[in-house]
Amino acid sequence: MDLQPYDFVVFFFTVILDVFFREIRPRGSHKIPREGPVIFVAAPHANQFVDPLVLMRHCQRRVSFLIAEKSMKLRYIGALARALNAIPVMRAQDLSKAGKGRIQILNRKSDPTRVTGIGTNFTKQLQVGWQIALPKDRGSSEIIQIISDTELIIKKEFKDLVALEMLTKTEGTQYKCVPHIDQSEVYKSVFDTLNAGNCIGIFPEGGSHDRTEILPLKAGVTIMALGAMDANPNLDVKIVPCGLNYFHAHQFRSRAVVEFGSPITITRDLVQKYKNGGADKREACTKLLDIIYNGLTSVTVNTPDYETLMVIQAGRRLYKPAHRKLAISQVVELNRRFVAGYNHFKDDPRVQDIREKVMAYNQLLKYHGLKDHQVNKKVLGGKRTAGLFLYRIFLLFTWSILGLPGFVLNLPLILIARLISSKKAKEAVKASSIKVAGRDVLATWKLLVALVVTPVLYGFYAFLVLVISIKYNWTTKWKLYGPILSYFLMLVGSYGTIRLLETGFDIYRSLRPLFLSLLPWTRPSIHNLGTVREQLSNDLTALINELGPKIYADFDAERIIEAERSPSTHLSAKNTSIFSSPINWLDNQVFNWETVANSEYDDVFFFMDKHNGSLTGRSRTSSWAASGQSSRSRSRASSFGATPSGESFRVEAMTELPRNKAFSEVTSRASIPRLEVKDVDEDSGYQGDDETKKTV
């Protein structure tokens, strides 16, 4: 496949994403059709401009995403978008203007579609077919009749309670005039792309958000798919649902799982209904939209509120054997199955009782300032604990000293990125009724600020080296090479600083439980917390093992078994190419600090067939891996050529790991020297939680 500007841009952003995220793990990418027209529909849209970059590096196809036309007009963003074959979309909201005066509904019950103006000029500012929109995205409605400058009729009444409250106030509310946009050119571009056998990417929720559930989908994706197949009867468009599951989506050095669902095939009867027009067309679009929604829910974790999400995550942690690691893709799958089970049995008194106990346990953790993974079933204390505490203090001091210079040099970048991203998040929340805290824009602005400030800051340091070389009369050679060398040393050194501070923070978070276990007056309380956890874990596991078979026919609490490892699957991290993945090369060849969680063998599982006793299994091993790609390459796919499938094992039912065996006996680990912290783990994040552990 010939290289295009698209490949170089994706490669560049792959490096950027490798720095920003600790790990991005794909799952199910083997399901993506290798050829033919494909529409990638992704949700939840939790990370604004970062989401399409994550998808492009893992979908193994060149994808043209739809982008707002106003963004295409920006100098640098427009240039990148054109290199990525983006399709510009003129959005009506980008052309909207503030309406003169204020509007209200005088009779909400008997005449809810009649809008009355106060000091308005409807005949000059609006047209039939346009829309009036309320502030903060509280709703909009199409105008079907303009009676006068102060009176008009809308097509559909406003039903949102906040919108109705705004419209029924005596003084009325402000509004915007939204023109009708002819999107025929956009659809033509989409049809041409699909007819050429290429791919389209779209976020059907319409905009980014930071909620815990998928928002209602827009019908545009169904018009694209059905319209393309209607225009070309020989075209077979596949729709691939993509789930974006972030762990602390807005935080630097967080993790993510990108899951691809089974391709959706569009039947010819739906295309025919679309072609018929009218009610049949609406029915076809609605049915396809429902199919897409179901596809997205199968690759994402959706809960009605944040509290339920926290209960689900806590319950999943309590169900699995304590202090045994799961890969993040497995965590996402278990979370999803816990959500399904909870939604099915949430009215069961036993489930409600467990929910209350889990919430109470979470409050105990909060009171003690601990995370679930820090609750040890063993009684800590004594000389061994004191020695371990002092040893980790020493490690923390060492890492702090080593990382301090790089931290100070990069402090301006950190402060500027945090300041600007926080400001943009507040502005986003203020302008939207959907966003909770504006977390969906934080990562985007951190990356954008870093892309601008980093080269400027490092260029300034290189300039200082040049000034010093002139002042102290260095040789001409070093006057030339000194600034250049210092610039590149800053790049490599800064990444080394990131890894040092990363490990330092892990060690710091491990100190509190050790410290509490050394205090005589807190030791009984910590021991009691472990007892509470053990009892709650047993109760929860017993309940799930009882209810699980009622919704999962293949439920089996002892299904994962140990199997021998084939020596041919062993991979050497030293074979990573600096050209295919520079960050991986640095990790493996220079720093070599990768955690056990990134072993190529962590997600290789074998399942016993209950009928014939045969073994079946799957792993992420790909053709690249066979040729010597690093273990991390499954989450660091390059844009050049083929990419690893990134497939992890499919959790059968709510499979329980055997409690009588260590996890290391179930999954083999690559024997690469590691720097690890055994009881360090990150707790649950906004979009999911993290199970990766390290050991010192």
ChimeraX attribute file (.defattr): number of C-alpha atoms within 10 A of each C-alpha:
attribute: neighborCount
match mode: 1-to-1
recipient: residues
	/A:1	6
	/A:2	6
	/A:3	10
	/A:4	12
	/A:5	13
	/A:6	21
	/A:7	20
	/A:8	16
	/A:9	16
	/A:10	22
	/A:11	21
	/A:12	13
	/A:13	18
	/A:14	24
	/A:15	17
	/A:16	16
	/A:17	21
	/A:18	19
	/A:19	16
	/A:20	18
	/A:21	16
	/A:22	16
	/A:23	21
	/A:24	27
	/A:25	25
	/A:26	30
	/A:27	27
	/A:28	21
	/A:29	24
	/A:30	20
	/A:31	15
	/A:32	21
	/A:33	17
	/A:34	12
	/A:35	10
	/A:36	15
	/A:37	22
	/A:38	26
	/A:39	25
	/A:40	25
	/A:41	23
	/A:42	26
	/A:43	25
	/A:44	30
	/A:45	26
	/A:46	27
	/A:47	24
	/A:48	20
	/A:49	18
	/A:50	19
	/A:51	20
	/A:52	19
	/A:53	16
	/A:54	21
	/A:55	22
	/A:56	25
	/A:57	25
	/A:58	27
	/A:59	28
	/A:60	22
	/A:61	21
	/A:62	19
	/A:63	24
	/A:64	26
	/A:65	22
	/A:66	19
	/A:67	19
	/A:68	15
	/A:69	16
	/A:70	14
	/A:71	16
	/A:72	19
	/A:73	13
	/A:74	12
	/A:75	9
	/A:76	11
	/A:77	12
	/A:78	18
	/A:79	13
	/A:80	17
	/A:81	22
	/A:82	16
	/A:83	17
	/A:84	21
	/A:85	17
	/A:86	20
	/A:87	21
	/A:88	22
	/A:89	18
	/A:90	17
	/A:91	18
	/A:92	15
	/A:93	14
	/A:94	12
	/A:95	13
	/A:96	17
	/A:97	15
	/A:98	14
	/A:99	19
	/A:100	17
	/A:101	16
	/A:102	18
	/A:103	27
	/A:104	24
	/A:105	24
	/A:106	18
	/A:107	13
	/A:108	16
	/A:109	8
	/A:110	8
	/A:111	12
	/A:112	17
	/A:113	21
	/A:114	20
	/A:115	22
	/A:116	22
	/A:117	20
	/A:118	16
	/A:119	12
	/A:120	18
	/A:121	16
	/A:122	21
	/A:123	15
	/A:124	9
	/A:125	17
	/A:126	20
	/A:127	18
	/A:128	16
	/A:129	17
	/A:130	19
	/A:131	22
	/A:132	23
	/A:133	22
	/A:134	20
	/A:135	17
	/A:136	15
	/A:137	12
	/A:138	18
	/A:139	16
	/A:140	20
	/A:141	19
	/A:142	20
	/A:143	20
	/A:144	17
	/A:145	15
	/A:146	17
	/A:147	12
	/A:148	14
	/A:149	17
	/A:150	18
	/A:151	19
	/A:152	20
	/A:153	20
	/A:154	22
	/A:155	14
	/A:156	14
	/A:157	19
	/A:158	20
	/A:159	11
	/A:160	11
	/A:161	10
	/A:162	12
	/A:163	18
	/A:164	17
	/A:165	13
	/A:166	20
	/A:167	24
	/A:168	16
	/A:169	13
	/A:170	11
	/A:171	12
	/A:172	19
	/A:173	20
	/A:174	17
	/A:175	22
	/A:176	20
	/A:177	23
	/A:178	26
	/A:179	22
	/A:180	17
	/A:181	14
	/A:182	11
	/A:183	11
	/A:184	9
	/A:185	12
	/A:186	16
	/A:187	19
	/A:188	14
	/A:189	13
	/A:190	24
	/A:191	22
	/A:192	13
	/A:193	20
	/A:194	25
	/A:195	20
	/A:196	12
	/A:197	15
	/A:198	20
	/A:199	23
	/A:200	25
	/A:201	25
	/A:202	20
	/A:203	22
	/A:204	24
	/A:205	18
	/A:206	14
	/A:207	14
	/A:208	22
	/A:209	27
	/A:210	23
	/A:211	24
	/A:212	21
	/A:213	19
	/A:214	22
	/A:215	18
	/A:216	11
	/A:217	16
	/A:218	12
	/A:219	16
	/A:220	14
	/A:221	23
	/A:222	21
	/A:223	19
	/A:224	20
	/A:225	26
	/A:226	25
	/A:227	18
	/A:228	24
	/A:229	24
	/A:230	19
	/A:231	13
	/A:232	13
	/A:233	10
	/A:234	10
	/A:235	17
	/A:236	20
	/A:237	25
	/A:238	21
	/A:239	27
	/A:240	26
	/A:241	27
	/A:242	30
	/A:243	26
	/A:244	27
	/A:245	28
	/A:246	25
	/A:247	26
	/A:248	21
	/A:249	26
	/A:250	24
	/A:251	16
	/A:252	15
	/A:253	18
	/A:254	18
	/A:255	23
	/A:256	26
	/A:257	26
	/A:258	27
	/A:259	29
	/A:260	31
	/A:261	22
	/A:262	19
	/A:263	20
	/A:264	17
	/A:265	12
	/A:266	18
	/A:267	13
	/A:268	14
	/A:269	10
	/A:270	19
	/A:271	22
	/A:272	16
	/A:273	19
	/A:274	23
	/A:275	17
	/A:276	13
	/A:277	12
	/A:278	10
	/A:279	11
	/A:280	16
	/A:281	19
	/A:282	15
	/A:283	15
	/A:284	23
	/A:285	23
	/A:286	14
	/A:287	14
	/A:288	22
	/A:289	21
	/A:290	13
	/A:291	13
	/A:292	23
	/A:293	19
	/A:294	12
	/A:295	22
	/A:296	25
	/A:297	19
	/A:298	21
	/A:299	26
	/A:300	28
	/A:301	26
	/A:302	22
	/A:303	20
	/A:304	12
	/A:305	11
	/A:306	15
	/A:307	11
	/A:308	17
	/A:309	23
	/A:310	21
	/A:311	21
	/A:312	24
	/A:313	24
	/A:314	21
	/A:315	21
	/A:316	22
	/A:317	23
	/A:318	22
	/A:319	25
	/A:320	20
	/A:321	19
	/A:322	17
	/A:323	20
	/A:324	16
	/A:325	23
	/A:326	20
	/A:327	20
	/A:328	26
	/A:329	26
	/A:330	19
	/A:331	21
	/A:332	28
	/A:333	22
	/A:334	26
	/A:335	25
	/A:336	23
	/A:337	22
	/A:338	23
	/A:339	21
	/A:340	17
	/A:341	21
	/A:342	20
	/A:343	12
	/A:344	13
	/A:345	14
	/A:346	14
	/A:347	10
	/A:348	10
	/A:349	10
	/A:350	13
	/A:351	18
	/A:352	14
	/A:353	10
	/A:354	17
	/A:355	20
	/A:356	13
	/A:357	16
	/A:358	22
	/A:359	17
	/A:360	12
	/A:361	18
	/A:362	17
	/A:363	12
	/A:364	15
	/A:365	17
	/A:366	12
	/A:367	9
	/A:368	15
	/A:369	11
	/A:370	19
	/A:371	19
	/A:372	22
	/A:373	18
	/A:374	22
	/A:375	21
	/A:376	19
	/A:377	17
	/A:378	9
	/A:379	13
	/A:380	19
	/A:381	17
	/A:382	10
	/A:383	10
	/A:384	10
	/A:385	15
	/A:386	16
	/A:387	12
	/A:388	14
	/A:389	20
	/A:390	15
	/A:391	13
	/A:392	20
	/A:393	16
	/A:394	12
	/A:395	17
	/A:396	21
	/A:397	14
	/A:398	14
	/A:399	20
	/A:400	18
	/A:401	13
	/A:402	15
	/A:403	21
	/A:404	15
	/A:405	14
	/A:406	19
	/A:407	17
	/A:408	11
	/A:409	15
	/A:410	17
	/A:411	12
	/A:412	14
	/A:413	20
	/A:414	17
	/A:415	11
	/A:416	15
	/A:417	21
	/A:418	17
	/A:419	13
	/A:420	14
	/A:421	24
	/A:422	19
	/A:423	14
	/A:424	18
	/A:425	21
	/A:426	15
	/A:427	13
	/A:428	22
	/A:429	18
	/A:430	15
	/A:431	13
	/A:432	15
	/A:433	15
	/A:434	19
	/A:435	19
	/A:436	16
	/A:437	17
	/A:438	26
	/A:439	28
	/A:440	26
	/A:441	28
	/A:442	27
	/A:443	24
	/A:444	19
	/A:445	24
	/A:446	23
	/A:447	19
	/A:448	14
	/A:449	18
	/A:450	18
	/A:451	12
	/A:452	11
	/A:453	17
	/A:454	17
	/A:455	13
	/A:456	13
	/A:457	18
	/A:458	20
	/A:459	17
	/A:460	14
	/A:461	17
	/A:462	20
	/A:463	17
	/A:464	14
	/A:465	20
	/A:466	20
	/A:467	14
	/A:468	15
	/A:469	18
	/A:470	14
	/A:471	9
	/A:472	8
	/A:473	11
	/A:474	14
	/A:475	10
	/A:476	11
	/A:477	8
	/A:478	16
	/A:479	17
	/A:480	13
	/A:481	12
	/A:482	18
	/A:483	23
	/A:484	16
	/A:485	13
	/A:486	20
	/A:487	21
	/A:488	13
	/A:489	13
	/A:490	21
	/A:491	13
	/A:492	14
	/A:493	16
	/A:494	18
	/A:495	18
	/A:496	19
	/A:497	21
	/A:498	17
	/A:499	20
	/A:500	22
	/A:501	21
	/A:502	16
	/A:503	21
	/A:504	21
	/A:505	15
	/A:506	19
	/A:507	26
	/A:508	16
	/A:509	17
	/A:510	21
	/A:511	19
	/A:512	16
	/A:513	21
	/A:514	20
	/A:515	17
	/A:516	19
	/A:517	21
	/A:518	18
	/A:519	11
	/A:520	10
	/A:521	10
	/A:522	13
	/A:523	19
	/A:524	14
	/A:525	14
	/A:526	22
	/A:527	18
	/A:528	14
	/A:529	20
	/A:530	19
	/A:531	16
	/A:532	16
	/A:533	20
	/A:534	17
	/A:535	13
	/A:536	19
	/A:537	21
	/A:538	14
	/A:539	15
	/A:540	22
	/A:541	21
	/A:542	13
	/A:543	15
	/A:544	20
	/A:545	18
	/A:546	10
	/A:547	16
	/A:548	22
	/A:549	15
	/A:550	13
	/A:551	13
	/A:552	14
	/A:553	10
	/A:554	16
	/A:555	18
	/A:556	17
	/A:557	18
	/A:558	13
	/A:559	20
	/A:560	18
	/A:561	16
	/A:562	18
	/A:563	16
	/A:564	9
	/A:565	13
	/A:566	7
	/A:567	7
	/A:568	7
	/A:569	12
	/A:570	18
	/A:571	21
	/A:572	17
	/A:573	23
	/A:574	17
	/A:575	16
	/A:576	25
	/A:577	17
	/A:578	12
	/A:579	11
	/A:580	19
	/A:581	22
	/A:582	16
	/A:583	22
	/A:584	28
	/A:585	21
	/A:586	18
	/A:587	19
	/A:588	21
	/A:589	16
	/A:590	11
	/A:591	15
	/A:592	17
	/A:593	18
	/A:594	20
	/A:595	17
	/A:596	22
	/A:597	19
	/A:598	21
	/A:599	21
	/A:600	26
	/A:601	21
	/A:602	23
	/A:603	26
	/A:604	19
	/A:605	22
	/A:606	21
	/A:607	20
	/A:608	16
	/A:609	12
	/A:610	11
	/A:611	6
	/A:612	7
	/A:613	9
	/A:614	10
	/A:615	13
	/A:616	10
	/A:617	14
	/A:618	14
	/A:619	18
	/A:620	26
	/A:621	24
	/A:622	18
	/A:623	13
	/A:624	17
	/A:625	23
	/A:626	13
	/A:627	11
	/A:628	17
	/A:629	24
	/A:630	26
	/A:631	26
	/A:632	24
	/A:633	27
	/A:634	28
	/A:635	26
	/A:636	27
	/A:637	28
	/A:638	25
	/A:639	26
	/A:640	18
	/A:641	14
	/A:642	15
	/A:643	24
	/A:644	24
	/A:645	25
	/A:646	27
	/A:647	24
	/A:648	26
	/A:649	22
	/A:650	17
	/A:651	18
	/A:652	19
	/A:653	21
	/A:654	26
	/A:655	19
	/A:656	20
	/A:657	19
	/A:658	17
	/A:659	12
	/A:660	7
	/A:661	12
	/A:662	14
	/A:663	18
	/A:664	12
	/A:665	11
	/A:666	20
	/A:667	22
	/A:668	19
	/A:669	17
	/A:670	16
	/A:671	11
	/A:672	16
	/A:673	11
	/A:674	14
	/A:675	16
	/A:676	18
	/A:677	17
	/A:678	13
	/A:679	20
	/A:680	24
	/A:681	23
	/A:682	19
	/A:683	20
	/A:684	19
	/A:685	19
	/A:686	18
	/A:687	26
	/A:688	25
	/A:689	24
	/A:690	24
	/A:691	20
	/A:692	19
	/A:693	22
	/A:694	20
	/A:695	14
	/A:696	14
